[in-house]
Amino acid sequence: MKSIHMKEHFEKIYRQREEKEEELGKYSGQEWGRPKENKWSWGETYYHLYLFNDEMVSSIK
């Protein structure tokens, strides 16, 4: 039996994903442009979070 709560949860995740993609679409091609001299771009931030996550997963194994 499927839970209605799980269905609602996944629908929410899918809506949030669509909203995020719409918002980020406005910045297409600007992923690596820094907003200020000493601030990371969102591409750099995302990449560092990816590396951090990869490192954490590797250390757990």
TAHU-V64473 format. One record per residue. RES is the residue in one small letter. SS is DSSP state (~ for helix, > for strand, _ for the rest). PHI is phi in degrees with one decimal (none if undefined). Layout:
res=RES ss=SS phi=PHI
res=RES ss=SS phi=PHI
//
This chain:
res=m ss=_ phi=none
res=k ss=_ phi=-89.3
res=s ss=_ phi=-85.1
res=i ss=~ phi=-64.9
res=h ss=~ phi=-67.3
res=m ss=~ phi=-66.5
res=k ss=~ phi=-59.6
res=e ss=~ phi=-62.5
res=h ss=~ phi=-61.9
res=f ss=~ phi=-67.9
res=e ss=~ phi=-61.9
res=k ss=~ phi=-63.9
res=i ss=~ phi=-60.0
res=y ss=~ phi=-64.4
res=r ss=~ phi=-62.7
res=q ss=~ phi=-62.8
res=r ss=~ phi=-62.6
res=e ss=~ phi=-63.5
res=e ss=~ phi=-62.7
res=k ss=~ phi=-63.4
res=e ss=~ phi=-63.5
res=e ss=~ phi=-63.0
res=e ss=~ phi=-65.5
res=l ss=~ phi=-69.1
res=g ss=~ phi=-59.9
res=k ss=_ phi=-64.6
res=y ss=_ phi=-108.8
res=s ss=_ phi=-56.8
res=g ss=_ phi=88.6
res=q ss=_ phi=-114.8
res=e ss=_ phi=-58.6
res=w ss=_ phi=-104.7
res=g ss=_ phi=-79.8
res=r ss=_ phi=-79.4
res=p ss=_ phi=-70.0
res=k ss=_ phi=-143.1
res=e ss=_ phi=-54.5
res=n ss=_ phi=-101.8
res=k ss=_ phi=-115.4
res=w ss=_ phi=-72.8
res=s ss=_ phi=-74.2
res=w ss=~ phi=-71.6
res=g ss=~ phi=-65.2
res=e ss=~ phi=-65.0
res=t ss=~ phi=-62.3
res=y ss=~ phi=-61.3
res=y ss=~ phi=-63.3
res=h ss=~ phi=-67.4
res=l ss=~ phi=-64.4
res=y ss=~ phi=-61.6
res=l ss=~ phi=-63.9
res=f ss=~ phi=-61.7
res=n ss=~ phi=-61.8
res=d ss=~ phi=-60.7
res=e ss=~ phi=-64.9
res=m ss=~ phi=-66.0
res=v ss=~ phi=-64.4
res=s ss=~ phi=-64.0
res=s ss=~ phi=-74.0
res=i ss=~ phi=-79.9
res=k ss=_ phi=-65.7
//
